[in-house]
Amino acid sequence: MADGTGPIEHSKKAKAGAVAADVLRKYLERIERLEEEKKALSGDIREIYAEAKGNGYEPRVMRKVVSLRKMNAADREEEEALLEVYRAAVGV
């Protein structure tokens, strides 16, 4: 055909579409597998917090400590300084 959409071009598009669909499917399957792993890990973390609470620890404070440990020292110091400024501003 004159417009370049003859049988050869259509079969190339079909083949490319099938390959793209296969690649997409593999990405989606990997994401789904990781989402399941994440769900399982979240459950494990909840169990650890529950266990700690059963032994007298406060999970809310533990979560804050985990959050602080993830930060680098400069970011942690900046957050603490801002917290002090805000506390002073509202009289806490």
PDB file of N, CA, C and O in Angstrom:
ATOM      1  N   MET A   1       0.827  -1.178   0.000  1.00  0.00           N
ATOM      2  CA  MET A   1       0.000   0.000   0.000  1.00  0.00           C
ATOM      3  C   MET A   1       0.872   1.244   0.000  1.00  0.00           C
ATOM      4  O   MET A   1       2.017   1.213   0.451  1.00  0.00           O
ATOM      5  N   ALA A   2       0.343   2.296  -0.490  1.00  0.00           N
ATOM      6  CA  ALA A   2       1.105   3.532  -0.633  1.00  0.00           C
ATOM      7  C   ALA A   2       1.324   4.230   0.698  1.00  0.00           C
ATOM      8  O   ALA A   2       2.290   4.976   0.855  1.00  0.00           O
ATOM      9  N   ASP A   3       0.439   3.996   1.657  1.00  0.00           N
ATOM     10  CA  ASP A   3       0.570   4.707   2.944  1.00  0.00           C
ATOM     11  C   ASP A   3       1.482   3.982   3.935  1.00  0.00           C
ATOM     12  O   ASP A   3       1.645   4.438   5.067  1.00  0.00           O
ATOM     13  N   GLY A   4       2.076   2.867   3.527  1.00  0.00           N
ATOM     14  CA  GLY A   4       3.017   2.162   4.395  1.00  0.00           C
ATOM     15  C   GLY A   4       2.345   1.290   5.432  1.00  0.00           C
ATOM     16  O   GLY A   4       2.999   0.874   6.389  1.00  0.00           O
ATOM     17  N   THR A   5       1.058   0.994   5.281  1.00  0.00           N
ATOM     18  CA  THR A   5       0.363   0.162   6.254  1.00  0.00           C
ATOM     19  C   THR A   5      -0.030  -1.177   5.653  1.00  0.00           C
ATOM     20  O   THR A   5      -1.092  -1.716   5.963  1.00  0.00           O
ATOM     21  N   GLY A   6       0.819  -1.704   4.804  1.00  0.00           N
ATOM     22  CA  GLY A   6       0.563  -3.000   4.184  1.00  0.00           C
ATOM     23  C   GLY A   6       0.710  -4.111   5.194  1.00  0.00           C
ATOM     24  O   GLY A   6       0.908  -3.851   6.381  1.00  0.00           O
ATOM     25  N   PRO A   7       0.617  -5.351   4.738  1.00  0.00           N
ATOM     26  CA  PRO A   7       0.663  -6.512   5.632  1.00  0.00           C
ATOM     27  C   PRO A   7       1.942  -6.605   6.452  1.00  0.00           C
ATOM     28  O   PRO A   7       1.909  -7.057   7.597  1.00  0.00           O
ATOM     29  N   ILE A   8       3.061  -6.185   5.889  1.00  0.00           N
ATOM     30  CA  ILE A   8       4.328  -6.277   6.626  1.00  0.00           C
ATOM     31  C   ILE A   8       4.318  -5.314   7.808  1.00  0.00           C
ATOM     32  O   ILE A   8       4.710  -5.690   8.913  1.00  0.00           O
ATOM     33  N   GLU A   9       3.879  -4.088   7.592  1.00  0.00           N
ATOM     34  CA  GLU A   9       3.852  -3.109   8.663  1.00  0.00           C
ATOM     35  C   GLU A   9       2.881  -3.532   9.774  1.00  0.00           C
ATOM     36  O   GLU A   9       3.181  -3.367  10.956  1.00  0.00           O
ATOM     37  N   HIS A  10       1.723  -4.073   9.394  1.00  0.00           N
ATOM     38  CA  HIS A  10       0.755  -4.523  10.392  1.00  0.00           C
ATOM     39  C   HIS A  10       1.327  -5.665  11.224  1.00  0.00           C
ATOM     40  O   HIS A  10       1.123  -5.689  12.438  1.00  0.00           O
ATOM     41  N   SER A  11       2.031  -6.602  10.617  1.00  0.00           N
ATOM     42  CA  SER A  11       2.585  -7.715  11.389  1.00  0.00           C
ATOM     43  C   SER A  11       3.696  -7.224  12.310  1.00  0.00           C
ATOM     44  O   SER A  11       3.868  -7.756  13.407  1.00  0.00           O
ATOM     45  N   LYS A  12       4.456  -6.211  11.876  1.00  0.00           N
ATOM     46  CA  LYS A  12       5.481  -5.643  12.758  1.00  0.00           C
ATOM     47  C   LYS A  12       4.833  -4.994  13.971  1.00  0.00           C
ATOM     48  O   LYS A  12       5.300  -5.166  15.097  1.00  0.00           O
ATOM     49  N   LYS A  13       3.744  -4.238  13.740  1.00  0.00           N
ATOM     50  CA  LYS A  13       3.054  -3.592  14.851  1.00  0.00           C
ATOM     51  C   LYS A  13       2.470  -4.631  15.793  1.00  0.00           C
ATOM     52  O   LYS A  13       2.554  -4.480  17.012  1.00  0.00           O
ATOM     53  N   ALA A  14       1.886  -5.674  15.247  1.00  0.00           N
ATOM     54  CA  ALA A  14       1.310  -6.722  16.083  1.00  0.00           C
ATOM     55  C   ALA A  14       2.389  -7.388  16.915  1.00  0.00           C
ATOM     56  O   ALA A  14       2.202  -7.645  18.104  1.00  0.00           O
ATOM     57  N   LYS A  15       3.522  -7.665  16.280  1.00  0.00           N
ATOM     58  CA  LYS A  15       4.628  -8.301  16.998  1.00  0.00           C
ATOM     59  C   LYS A  15       5.174  -7.361  18.071  1.00  0.00           C
ATOM     60  O   LYS A  15       5.425  -7.788  19.198  1.00  0.00           O
ATOM     61  N   ALA A  16       5.360  -6.092  17.731  1.00  0.00           N
ATOM     62  CA  ALA A  16       5.860  -5.120  18.703  1.00  0.00           C
ATOM     63  C   ALA A  16       4.877  -4.966  19.851  1.00  0.00           C
ATOM     64  O   ALA A  16       5.285  -4.852  21.007  1.00  0.00           O
ATOM     65  N   GLY A  17       3.571  -4.962  19.542  1.00  0.00           N
ATOM     66  CA  GLY A  17       2.558  -4.862  20.587  1.00  0.00           C
ATOM     67  C   GLY A  17       2.580  -6.063  21.512  1.00  0.00           C
ATOM     68  O   GLY A  17       2.413  -5.913  22.722  1.00  0.00           O
ATOM     69  N   ALA A  18       2.780  -7.238  20.972  1.00  0.00           N
ATOM     70  CA  ALA A  18       2.838  -8.449  21.782  1.00  0.00           C
ATOM     71  C   ALA A  18       4.064  -8.428  22.685  1.00  0.00           C
ATOM     72  O   ALA A  18       3.991  -8.820  23.850  1.00  0.00           O
ATOM     73  N   VAL A  19       5.185  -7.973  22.148  1.00  0.00           N
ATOM     74  CA  VAL A  19       6.405  -7.895  22.951  1.00  0.00           C
ATOM     75  C   VAL A  19       6.223  -6.860  24.048  1.00  0.00           C
ATOM     76  O   VAL A  19       6.581  -7.112  25.198  1.00  0.00           O
ATOM     77  N   ALA A  20       5.675  -5.705  23.713  1.00  0.00           N
ATOM     78  CA  ALA A  20       5.463  -4.665  24.715  1.00  0.00           C
ATOM     79  C   ALA A  20       4.505  -5.159  25.796  1.00  0.00           C
ATOM     80  O   ALA A  20       4.716  -4.881  26.977  1.00  0.00           O
ATOM     81  N   ALA A  21       3.464  -5.882  25.414  1.00  0.00           N
ATOM     82  CA  ALA A  21       2.511  -6.406  26.386  1.00  0.00           C
ATOM     83  C   ALA A  21       3.193  -7.415  27.302  1.00  0.00           C
ATOM     84  O   ALA A  21       2.919  -7.437  28.501  1.00  0.00           O
ATOM     85  N   ASP A  22       4.072  -8.245  26.763  1.00  0.00           N
ATOM     86  CA  ASP A  22       4.783  -9.231  27.559  1.00  0.00           C
ATOM     87  C   ASP A  22       5.709  -8.536  28.561  1.00  0.00           C
ATOM     88  O   ASP A  22       5.773  -8.924  29.727  1.00  0.00           O
ATOM     89  N   VAL A  23       6.414  -7.521  28.103  1.00  0.00           N
ATOM     90  CA  VAL A  23       7.319  -6.770  28.986  1.00  0.00           C
ATOM     91  C   VAL A  23       6.506  -6.092  30.086  1.00  0.00           C
ATOM     92  O   VAL A  23       6.870  -6.143  31.260  1.00  0.00           O
ATOM     93  N   LEU A  24       5.403  -5.457  29.693  1.00  0.00           N
ATOM     94  CA  LEU A  24       4.537  -4.793  30.662  1.00  0.00           C
ATOM     95  C   LEU A  24       4.013  -5.786  31.691  1.00  0.00           C
ATOM     96  O   LEU A  24       4.015  -5.501  32.888  1.00  0.00           O
ATOM     97  N   ARG A  25       3.568  -6.946  31.231  1.00  0.00           N
ATOM     98  CA  ARG A  25       3.052  -7.979  32.127  1.00  0.00           C
ATOM     99  C   ARG A  25       4.123  -8.383  33.138  1.00  0.00           C
ATOM    100  O   ARG A  25       3.824  -8.556  34.320  1.00  0.00           O
ATOM    101  N   LYS A  26       5.355  -8.534  32.686  1.00  0.00           N
ATOM    102  CA  LYS A  26       6.447  -8.918  33.595  1.00  0.00           C
ATOM    103  C   LYS A  26       6.703  -7.844  34.640  1.00  0.00           C
ATOM    104  O   LYS A  26       6.934  -8.156  35.808  1.00  0.00           O
ATOM    105  N   TYR A  27       6.663  -6.569  34.226  1.00  0.00           N
ATOM    106  CA  TYR A  27       6.822  -5.478  35.193  1.00  0.00           C
ATOM    107  C   TYR A  27       5.712  -5.535  36.242  1.00  0.00           C
ATOM    108  O   TYR A  27       5.961  -5.437  37.444  1.00  0.00           O
ATOM    109  N   LEU A  28       4.483  -5.696  35.755  1.00  0.00           N
ATOM    110  CA  LEU A  28       3.349  -5.736  36.672  1.00  0.00           C
ATOM    111  C   LEU A  28       3.439  -6.907  37.635  1.00  0.00           C
ATOM    112  O   LEU A  28       3.117  -6.761  38.814  1.00  0.00           O
ATOM    113  N   GLU A  29       3.866  -8.058  37.156  1.00  0.00           N
ATOM    114  CA  GLU A  29       4.015  -9.222  38.020  1.00  0.00           C
ATOM    115  C   GLU A  29       5.078  -8.991  39.083  1.00  0.00           C
ATOM    116  O   GLU A  29       4.909  -9.390  40.236  1.00  0.00           O
ATOM    117  N   ARG A  30       6.177  -8.345  38.694  1.00  0.00           N
ATOM    118  CA  ARG A  30       7.228  -8.029  39.671  1.00  0.00           C
ATOM    119  C   ARG A  30       6.706  -7.067  40.736  1.00  0.00           C
ATOM    120  O   ARG A  30       6.966  -7.240  41.927  1.00  0.00           O
ATOM    121  N   ILE A  31       5.962  -6.048  40.289  1.00  0.00           N
ATOM    122  CA  ILE A  31       5.402  -5.084  41.236  1.00  0.00           C
ATOM    123  C   ILE A  31       4.438  -5.787  42.189  1.00  0.00           C
ATOM    124  O   ILE A  31       4.479  -5.558  43.397  1.00  0.00           O
ATOM    125  N   GLU A  32       3.577  -6.637  41.649  1.00  0.00           N
ATOM    126  CA  GLU A  32       2.619  -7.360  42.486  1.00  0.00           C
ATOM    127  C   GLU A  32       3.320  -8.255  43.499  1.00  0.00           C
ATOM    128  O   GLU A  32       2.902  -8.341  44.654  1.00  0.00           O
ATOM    129  N   ARG A  33       4.378  -8.915  43.068  1.00  0.00           N
ATOM    130  CA  ARG A  33       5.138  -9.775  43.982  1.00  0.00           C
ATOM    131  C   ARG A  33       5.756  -8.944  45.108  1.00  0.00           C
ATOM    132  O   ARG A  33       5.721  -9.343  46.273  1.00  0.00           O
ATOM    133  N   LEU A  34       6.318  -7.793  44.755  1.00  0.00           N
ATOM    134  CA  LEU A  34       6.919  -6.928  45.772  1.00  0.00           C
ATOM    135  C   LEU A  34       5.870  -6.341  46.709  1.00  0.00           C
ATOM    136  O   LEU A  34       6.124  -6.182  47.903  1.00  0.00           O
ATOM    137  N   GLU A  35       4.690  -6.016  46.177  1.00  0.00           N
ATOM    138  CA  GLU A  35       3.595  -5.520  47.024  1.00  0.00           C
ATOM    139  C   GLU A  35       3.204  -6.588  48.048  1.00  0.00           C
ATOM    140  O   GLU A  35       2.941  -6.263  49.206  1.00  0.00           O
ATOM    141  N   GLU A  36       3.164  -7.845  47.641  1.00  0.00           N
ATOM    142  CA  GLU A  36       2.852  -8.931  48.570  1.00  0.00           C
ATOM    143  C   GLU A  36       3.935  -9.059  49.640  1.00  0.00           C
ATOM    144  O   GLU A  36       3.634  -9.253  50.817  1.00  0.00           O
ATOM    145  N   GLU A  37       5.190  -8.949  49.222  1.00  0.00           N
ATOM    146  CA  GLU A  37       6.293  -9.009  50.186  1.00  0.00           C
ATOM    147  C   GLU A  37       6.203  -7.846  51.165  1.00  0.00           C
ATOM    148  O   GLU A  37       6.419  -8.015  52.365  1.00  0.00           O
ATOM    149  N   LYS A  38       5.882  -6.657  50.641  1.00  0.00           N
ATOM    150  CA  LYS A  38       5.758  -5.472  51.489  1.00  0.00           C
ATOM    151  C   LYS A  38       4.640  -5.666  52.507  1.00  0.00           C
ATOM    152  O   LYS A  38       4.780  -5.295  53.673  1.00  0.00           O
ATOM    153  N   LYS A  39       3.532  -6.248  52.060  1.00  0.00           N
ATOM    154  CA  LYS A  39       2.401  -6.514  52.942  1.00  0.00           C
ATOM    155  C   LYS A  39       2.821  -7.475  54.062  1.00  0.00           C
ATOM    156  O   LYS A  39       2.481  -7.270  55.227  1.00  0.00           O
ATOM    157  N   ALA A  40       3.549  -8.507  53.699  1.00  0.00           N
ATOM    158  CA  ALA A  40       4.019  -9.474  54.697  1.00  0.00           C
ATOM    159  C   ALA A  40       4.980  -8.810  55.683  1.00  0.00           C
ATOM    160  O   ALA A  40       4.898  -9.042  56.889  1.00  0.00           O
ATOM    161  N   LEU A  41       5.886  -7.989  55.168  1.00  0.00           N
ATOM    162  CA  LEU A  41       6.843  -7.304  56.041  1.00  0.00           C
ATOM    163  C   LEU A  41       6.134  -6.334  56.978  1.00  0.00           C
ATOM    164  O   LEU A  41       6.505  -6.219  58.146  1.00  0.00           O
ATOM    165  N   SER A  42       5.117  -5.636  56.477  1.00  0.00           N
ATOM    166  CA  SER A  42       4.356  -4.714  57.324  1.00  0.00           C
ATOM    167  C   SER A  42       3.700  -5.477  58.471  1.00  0.00           C
ATOM    168  O   SER A  42       3.662  -5.003  59.607  1.00  0.00           O
ATOM    169  N   GLY A  43       3.194  -6.642  58.164  1.00  0.00           N
ATOM    170  CA  GLY A  43       2.605  -7.474  59.207  1.00  0.00           C
ATOM    171  C   GLY A  43       3.638  -7.891  60.239  1.00  0.00           C
ATOM    172  O   GLY A  43       3.358  -7.894  61.438  1.00  0.00           O
ATOM    173  N   ASP A  44       4.824  -8.239  59.781  1.00  0.00           N
ATOM    174  CA  ASP A  44       5.906  -8.621  60.692  1.00  0.00           C
ATOM    175  C   ASP A  44       6.289  -7.450  61.596  1.00  0.00           C
ATOM    176  O   ASP A  44       6.518  -7.632  62.792  1.00  0.00           O
ATOM    177  N   ILE A  45       6.356  -6.258  61.025  1.00  0.00           N
ATOM    178  CA  ILE A  45       6.713  -5.068  61.804  1.00  0.00           C
ATOM    179  C   ILE A  45       5.650  -4.780  62.853  1.00  0.00           C
ATOM    180  O   ILE A  45       5.977  -4.456  63.995  1.00  0.00           O
ATOM    181  N   ARG A  46       4.372  -4.896  62.476  1.00  0.00           N
ATOM    182  CA  ARG A  46       3.283  -4.699  63.441  1.00  0.00           C
ATOM    183  C   ARG A  46       3.406  -5.685  64.604  1.00  0.00           C
ATOM    184  O   ARG A  46       3.184  -5.328  65.761  1.00  0.00           O
ATOM    185  N   GLU A  47       3.760  -6.919  64.281  1.00  0.00           N
ATOM    186  CA  GLU A  47       3.923  -7.927  65.334  1.00  0.00           C
ATOM    187  C   GLU A  47       5.054  -7.572  66.285  1.00  0.00           C
ATOM    188  O   GLU A  47       4.944  -7.790  67.491  1.00  0.00           O
ATOM    189  N   ILE A  48       6.136  -7.029  65.753  1.00  0.00           N
ATOM    190  CA  ILE A  48       7.267  -6.642  66.606  1.00  0.00           C
ATOM    191  C   ILE A  48       6.860  -5.497  67.531  1.00  0.00           C
ATOM    192  O   ILE A  48       7.187  -5.506  68.718  1.00  0.00           O
ATOM    193  N   TYR A  49       6.143  -4.506  66.983  1.00  0.00           N
ATOM    194  CA  TYR A  49       5.671  -3.401  67.824  1.00  0.00           C
ATOM    195  C   TYR A  49       4.716  -3.929  68.906  1.00  0.00           C
ATOM    196  O   TYR A  49       4.777  -3.486  70.053  1.00  0.00           O
ATOM    197  N   ALA A  50       3.850  -4.858  68.551  1.00  0.00           N
ATOM    198  CA  ALA A  50       2.924  -5.435  69.530  1.00  0.00           C
ATOM    199  C   ALA A  50       3.689  -6.191  70.621  1.00  0.00           C
ATOM    200  O   ALA A  50       3.353  -6.111  71.802  1.00  0.00           O
ATOM    201  N   GLU A  51       4.706  -6.914  70.208  1.00  0.00           N
ATOM    202  CA  GLU A  51       5.540  -7.643  71.176  1.00  0.00           C
ATOM    203  C   GLU A  51       6.243  -6.668  72.113  1.00  0.00           C
ATOM    204  O   GLU A  51       6.288  -6.877  73.325  1.00  0.00           O
ATOM    205  N   ALA A  52       6.791  -5.604  71.536  1.00  0.00           N
ATOM    206  CA  ALA A  52       7.473  -4.600  72.353  1.00  0.00           C
ATOM    207  C   ALA A  52       6.495  -3.950  73.333  1.00  0.00           C
ATOM    208  O   ALA A  52       6.828  -3.726  74.497  1.00  0.00           O
ATOM    209  N   LYS A  53       5.280  -3.649  72.850  1.00  0.00           N
ATOM    210  CA  LYS A  53       4.261  -3.056  73.718  1.00  0.00           C
ATOM    211  C   LYS A  53       3.924  -4.005  74.864  1.00  0.00           C
ATOM    212  O   LYS A  53       3.734  -3.571  76.001  1.00  0.00           O
ATOM    213  N   GLY A  54       3.851  -5.290  74.564  1.00  0.00           N
ATOM    214  CA  GLY A  54       3.594  -6.285  75.598  1.00  0.00           C
ATOM    215  C   GLY A  54       4.696  -6.342  76.649  1.00  0.00           C
ATOM    216  O   GLY A  54       4.472  -6.791  77.773  1.00  0.00           O
ATOM    217  N   ASN A  55       5.876  -5.886  76.275  1.00  0.00           N
ATOM    218  CA  ASN A  55       6.999  -5.862  77.214  1.00  0.00           C
ATOM    219  C   ASN A  55       7.208  -4.482  77.819  1.00  0.00           C
ATOM    220  O   ASN A  55       8.246  -4.214  78.424  1.00  0.00           O
ATOM    221  N   GLY A  56       6.207  -3.594  77.655  1.00  0.00           N
ATOM    222  CA  GLY A  56       6.251  -2.306  78.339  1.00  0.00           C
ATOM    223  C   GLY A  56       6.802  -1.135  77.532  1.00  0.00           C
ATOM    224  O   GLY A  56       6.917  -0.032  78.067  1.00  0.00           O
ATOM    225  N   TYR A  57       7.137  -1.335  76.289  1.00  0.00           N
ATOM    226  CA  TYR A  57       7.654  -0.239  75.464  1.00  0.00           C
ATOM    227  C   TYR A  57       6.501   0.460  74.752  1.00  0.00           C
ATOM    228  O   TYR A  57       5.456  -0.145  74.511  1.00  0.00           O
ATOM    229  N   GLU A  58       6.689   1.719  74.420  1.00  0.00           N
ATOM    230  CA  GLU A  58       5.661   2.518  73.761  1.00  0.00           C
ATOM    231  C   GLU A  58       5.917   2.547  72.249  1.00  0.00           C
ATOM    232  O   GLU A  58       6.858   3.201  71.800  1.00  0.00           O
ATOM    233  N   PRO A  59       5.096   1.852  71.465  1.00  0.00           N
ATOM    234  CA  PRO A  59       5.305   1.782  70.011  1.00  0.00           C
ATOM    235  C   PRO A  59       5.351   3.143  69.310  1.00  0.00           C
ATOM    236  O   PRO A  59       6.125   3.325  68.370  1.00  0.00           O
ATOM    237  N   ARG A  60       4.533   4.095  69.756  1.00  0.00           N
ATOM    238  CA  ARG A  60       4.522   5.421  69.133  1.00  0.00           C
ATOM    239  C   ARG A  60       5.898   6.081  69.254  1.00  0.00           C
ATOM    240  O   ARG A  60       6.390   6.689  68.304  1.00  0.00           O
ATOM    241  N   VAL A  61       6.502   5.954  70.415  1.00  0.00           N
ATOM    242  CA  VAL A  61       7.827   6.537  70.638  1.00  0.00           C
ATOM    243  C   VAL A  61       8.878   5.746  69.866  1.00  0.00           C
ATOM    244  O   VAL A  61       9.817   6.322  69.317  1.00  0.00           O
ATOM    245  N   MET A  62       8.718   4.436  69.827  1.00  0.00           N
ATOM    246  CA  MET A  62       9.661   3.605  69.065  1.00  0.00           C
ATOM    247  C   MET A  62       9.640   3.988  67.591  1.00  0.00           C
ATOM    248  O   MET A  62      10.691   4.049  66.953  1.00  0.00           O
ATOM    249  N   ARG A  63       8.445   4.247  67.039  1.00  0.00           N
ATOM    250  CA  ARG A  63       8.343   4.663  65.635  1.00  0.00           C
ATOM    251  C   ARG A  63       9.088   5.975  65.402  1.00  0.00           C
ATOM    252  O   ARG A  63       9.751   6.154  64.380  1.00  0.00           O
ATOM    253  N   LYS A  64       8.967   6.885  66.362  1.00  0.00           N
ATOM    254  CA  LYS A  64       9.666   8.171  66.248  1.00  0.00           C
ATOM    255  C   LYS A  64      11.182   7.953  66.274  1.00  0.00           C
ATOM    256  O   LYS A  64      11.915   8.576  65.506  1.00  0.00           O
ATOM    257  N   VAL A  65      11.641   7.079  67.149  1.00  0.00           N
ATOM    258  CA  VAL A  65      13.081   6.799  67.232  1.00  0.00           C
ATOM    259  C   VAL A  65      13.571   6.164  65.929  1.00  0.00           C
ATOM    260  O   VAL A  65      14.647   6.507  65.440  1.00  0.00           O
ATOM    261  N   VAL A  66      12.794   5.247  65.370  1.00  0.00           N
ATOM    262  CA  VAL A  66      13.156   4.637  64.087  1.00  0.00           C
ATOM    263  C   VAL A  66      13.265   5.726  63.016  1.00  0.00           C
ATOM    264  O   VAL A  66      14.197   5.730  62.211  1.00  0.00           O
ATOM    265  N   SER A  67      12.304   6.642  63.022  1.00  0.00           N
ATOM    266  CA  SER A  67      12.313   7.746  62.058  1.00  0.00           C
ATOM    267  C   SER A  67      13.557   8.615  62.229  1.00  0.00           C
ATOM    268  O   SER A  67      14.191   8.998  61.246  1.00  0.00           O
ATOM    269  N   LEU A  68      13.899   8.921  63.464  1.00  0.00           N
ATOM    270  CA  LEU A  68      15.080   9.749  63.729  1.00  0.00           C
ATOM    271  C   LEU A  68      16.366   9.028  63.321  1.00  0.00           C
ATOM    272  O   LEU A  68      17.299   9.654  62.817  1.00  0.00           O
ATOM    273  N   ARG A  69      16.412   7.724  63.537  1.00  0.00           N
ATOM    274  CA  ARG A  69      17.619   6.968  63.176  1.00  0.00           C
ATOM    275  C   ARG A  69      17.837   6.928  61.665  1.00  0.00           C
ATOM    276  O   ARG A  69      18.966   6.758  61.205  1.00  0.00           O
ATOM    277  N   LYS A  70      16.764   7.083  60.892  1.00  0.00           N
ATOM    278  CA  LYS A  70      16.891   7.099  59.437  1.00  0.00           C
ATOM    279  C   LYS A  70      17.510   8.402  58.934  1.00  0.00           C
ATOM    280  O   LYS A  70      18.084   8.444  57.846  1.00  0.00           O
ATOM    281  N   MET A  71      17.393   9.453  59.722  1.00  0.00           N
ATOM    282  CA  MET A  71      17.871  10.779  59.305  1.00  0.00           C
ATOM    283  C   MET A  71      19.375  10.902  59.538  1.00  0.00           C
ATOM    284  O   MET A  71      19.948  10.266  60.423  1.00  0.00           O
ATOM    285  N   ASN A  72      19.989  11.743  58.710  1.00  0.00           N
ATOM    286  CA  ASN A  72      21.397  12.027  59.006  1.00  0.00           C
ATOM    287  C   ASN A  72      21.443  13.070  60.128  1.00  0.00           C
ATOM    288  O   ASN A  72      20.433  13.701  60.439  1.00  0.00           O
ATOM    289  N   ALA A  73      22.606  13.240  60.720  1.00  0.00           N
ATOM    290  CA  ALA A  73      22.743  14.091  61.906  1.00  0.00           C
ATOM    291  C   ALA A  73      22.300  15.531  61.633  1.00  0.00           C
ATOM    292  O   ALA A  73      21.638  16.138  62.475  1.00  0.00           O
ATOM    293  N   ALA A  74      22.652  16.076  60.485  1.00  0.00           N
ATOM    294  CA  ALA A  74      22.303  17.470  60.171  1.00  0.00           C
ATOM    295  C   ALA A  74      20.787  17.648  60.074  1.00  0.00           C
ATOM    296  O   ALA A  74      20.242  18.616  60.604  1.00  0.00           O
ATOM    297  N   ASP A  75      20.117  16.736  59.413  1.00  0.00           N
ATOM    298  CA  ASP A  75      18.662  16.822  59.293  1.00  0.00           C
ATOM    299  C   ASP A  75      17.989  16.665  60.658  1.00  0.00           C
ATOM    300  O   ASP A  75      17.006  17.341  60.960  1.00  0.00           O
ATOM    301  N   ARG A  76      18.525  15.778  61.461  1.00  0.00           N
ATOM    302  CA  ARG A  76      17.977  15.552  62.798  1.00  0.00           C
ATOM    303  C   ARG A  76      18.129  16.813  63.651  1.00  0.00           C
ATOM    304  O   ARG A  76      17.193  17.213  64.344  1.00  0.00           O
ATOM    305  N   GLU A  77      19.305  17.436  63.600  1.00  0.00           N
ATOM    306  CA  GLU A  77      19.542  18.663  64.360  1.00  0.00           C
ATOM    307  C   GLU A  77      18.624  19.789  63.877  1.00  0.00           C
ATOM    308  O   GLU A  77      18.099  20.553  64.687  1.00  0.00           O
ATOM    309  N   GLU A  78      18.432  19.890  62.573  1.00  0.00           N
ATOM    310  CA  GLU A  78      17.551  20.916  62.022  1.00  0.00           C
ATOM    311  C   GLU A  78      16.116  20.707  62.501  1.00  0.00           C
ATOM    312  O   GLU A  78      15.444  21.667  62.877  1.00  0.00           O
ATOM    313  N   GLU A  79      15.647  19.474  62.489  1.00  0.00           N
ATOM    314  CA  GLU A  79      14.295  19.193  62.950  1.00  0.00           C
ATOM    315  C   GLU A  79      14.132  19.525  64.426  1.00  0.00           C
ATOM    316  O   GLU A  79      13.121  20.097  64.832  1.00  0.00           O
ATOM    317  N   GLU A  80      15.135  19.162  65.233  1.00  0.00           N
ATOM    318  CA  GLU A  80      15.064  19.452  66.664  1.00  0.00           C
ATOM    319  C   GLU A  80      15.067  20.951  66.916  1.00  0.00           C
ATOM    320  O   GLU A  80      14.350  21.426  67.797  1.00  0.00           O
ATOM    321  N   ALA A  81      15.865  21.712  66.154  1.00  0.00           N
ATOM    322  CA  ALA A  81      15.906  23.164  66.303  1.00  0.00           C
ATOM    323  C   ALA A  81      14.565  23.787  65.924  1.00  0.00           C
ATOM    324  O   ALA A  81      14.068  24.668  66.626  1.00  0.00           O
ATOM    325  N   LEU A  82      13.985  23.336  64.828  1.00  0.00           N
ATOM    326  CA  LEU A  82      12.677  23.849  64.421  1.00  0.00           C
ATOM    327  C   LEU A  82      11.603  23.502  65.445  1.00  0.00           C
ATOM    328  O   LEU A  82      10.719  24.313  65.722  1.00  0.00           O
ATOM    329  N   LEU A  83      11.678  22.317  65.998  1.00  0.00           N
ATOM    330  CA  LEU A  83      10.721  21.907  66.997  1.00  0.00           C
ATOM    331  C   LEU A  83      10.813  22.822  68.220  1.00  0.00           C
ATOM    332  O   LEU A  83       9.790  23.209  68.785  1.00  0.00           O
ATOM    333  N   GLU A  84      12.014  23.161  68.619  1.00  0.00           N
ATOM    334  CA  GLU A  84      12.203  24.078  69.747  1.00  0.00           C
ATOM    335  C   GLU A  84      11.634  25.460  69.441  1.00  0.00           C
ATOM    336  O   GLU A  84      10.986  26.064  70.295  1.00  0.00           O
ATOM    337  N   VAL A  85      11.868  25.967  68.230  1.00  0.00           N
ATOM    338  CA  VAL A  85      11.332  27.269  67.824  1.00  0.00           C
ATOM    339  C   VAL A  85       9.816  27.239  67.873  1.00  0.00           C
ATOM    340  O   VAL A  85       9.192  28.158  68.402  1.00  0.00           O
ATOM    341  N   TYR A  86       9.219  26.186  67.322  1.00  0.00           N
ATOM    342  CA  TYR A  86       7.761  26.071  67.297  1.00  0.00           C
ATOM    343  C   TYR A  86       7.195  25.931  68.707  1.00  0.00           C
ATOM    344  O   TYR A  86       6.159  26.516  69.023  1.00  0.00           O
ATOM    345  N   ARG A  87       7.872  25.154  69.555  1.00  0.00           N
ATOM    346  CA  ARG A  87       7.406  25.003  70.932  1.00  0.00           C
ATOM    347  C   ARG A  87       7.424  26.346  71.650  1.00  0.00           C
ATOM    348  O   ARG A  87       6.474  26.709  72.343  1.00  0.00           O
ATOM    349  N   ALA A  88       8.511  27.070  71.473  1.00  0.00           N
ATOM    350  CA  ALA A  88       8.623  28.382  72.119  1.00  0.00           C
ATOM    351  C   ALA A  88       7.538  29.327  71.609  1.00  0.00           C
ATOM    352  O   ALA A  88       6.981  30.111  72.377  1.00  0.00           O
ATOM    353  N   ALA A  89       7.241  29.252  70.323  1.00  0.00           N
ATOM    354  CA  ALA A  89       6.242  30.142  69.729  1.00  0.00           C
ATOM    355  C   ALA A  89       4.840  29.897  70.295  1.00  0.00           C
ATOM    356  O   ALA A  89       4.052  30.834  70.421  1.00  0.00           O
ATOM    357  N   VAL A  90       4.529  28.653  70.633  1.00  0.00           N
ATOM    358  CA  VAL A  90       3.197  28.353  71.135  1.00  0.00           C
ATOM    359  C   VAL A  90       3.181  28.090  72.643  1.00  0.00           C
ATOM    360  O   VAL A  90       2.149  27.725  73.205  1.00  0.00           O
ATOM    361  N   GLY A  91       4.322  28.277  73.283  1.00  0.00           N
ATOM    362  CA  GLY A  91       4.384  28.146  74.742  1.00  0.00           C
ATOM    363  C   GLY A  91       4.290  26.727  75.263  1.00  0.00           C
ATOM    364  O   GLY A  91       3.702  26.486  76.318  1.00  0.00           O
ATOM    365  N   VAL A  92       4.864  25.788  74.531  1.00  0.00           N
ATOM    366  CA  VAL A  92       4.831  24.387  74.975  1.00  0.00           C
ATOM    367  C   VAL A  92       6.177  24.006  75.538  1.00  0.00           C
ATOM    368  O   VAL A  92       6.366  22.868  75.968  1.00  0.00           O
TER     369      VAL A  92
END
